[in-house]
Amino acid sequence: RWIKFEEKVEEGGERWSKPHVSTLSLHSLFELRTCLQTGTVLLDLDSGSLPQIIDDVIEKQIEDGLLRPELRERVSYVLLRKHRHQTKKPIHRSLVDIGKSVSSTTSRSPARSPAAAPSLHRSTEDLRIRQSASYGRLCHTQSRSMNDISHTPNTDQLKNKFMKKIPKDSEASNVLVGEVDFLDQPFIAFVRLIQSAMLGGVTEVPVPTRFLFILLGPSGRAKSYNEIGRAIATLMVDDLFSDVAYKARNRDDLIAGIDEFLDEVIVLPPGEWDPNIRIEPPKKVPSADKRKSVFSLME
């Protein structure tokens, strides 16, 4: 999950790590760029529930020839499985273990459940100040229908102490990534709702969702999909890209936003730095206005 900075579930699943600066591979950012170039982009979608959103995305994919019609129910089933967060028991298993469990216990869809990574934003009039994020996982549960999805906060959400950290009027960006064994090409979508909506248990806390990023891909690349998910989640808590996401008129605007982010990215040589080291958040970060002025000088 992200509240400006990334937090991970510590080994054993008992607690969250301290906030730290997200470190991404350059390759994951380029892969994310490709995802937005080739996937479905729906801006200002007028949908108020997760089943409706998923149905609209699938319909668009079929219409554009990106998904075979006979896979509609399988994709929908995977994306609408019940979400379980770190605040719930049992504690999370790895993505691969979750997938094996789903494959072995359900006959409706031999699919691996995707991970869910929501990130939160503070909605302001000038669309510049953003806060972020929560991070969870979509775990295996018993088979269930779309009607089981609630749009109202559940008890665990309301009791979650994490809610105290989130600024008033926040909005969520949910990132759903995972691998399945019935797709031969990735199912990718970036969605911005015309109005934020409560999507029930998708988020760790009862915060309305404004953005969704979905990536389901063929088996064997779970780590890659997860890194792409981390990349978009990190971008969505970045002040400048978040501003782009809210104002984007089309796919090209989003890609231009990624390119601006890439122009500022600093690459650390792999042989001279341990990626397992967590970088503590700086006491003071550059303002969005200062970054914009620096970027304009580089043009």
Buried (B, 14 or more C-beta within 10 A) or exposed (E): BBBBBBBBBEEEBEEBEEBBBBBBBEEBBBBBBBBBBEBBBBBEBEBBBBBBBBBBBBBBBBEEEBBBEEBBEBBBBBBBBBBBBBBBEEEBBEBEEBBBBBBEEBEEBBBBBBBBBBBBBBBEEEBBBBBBBBBBBBBBBEBEEBEBBEEEBEEBBEEBEBBEBBBEEBBBBBBBBBBBBBBEEBBBBBBBBEEBBBBBBBBBBBBBBBBBBBBBBBBEBBEBBBBBBBBBBBBBBBBBBBBBBBEBEEBEBBBEBBEBBEEEEEEEEEEEEEEEEBEEEEEEEEEBEEBBEEEEEEE
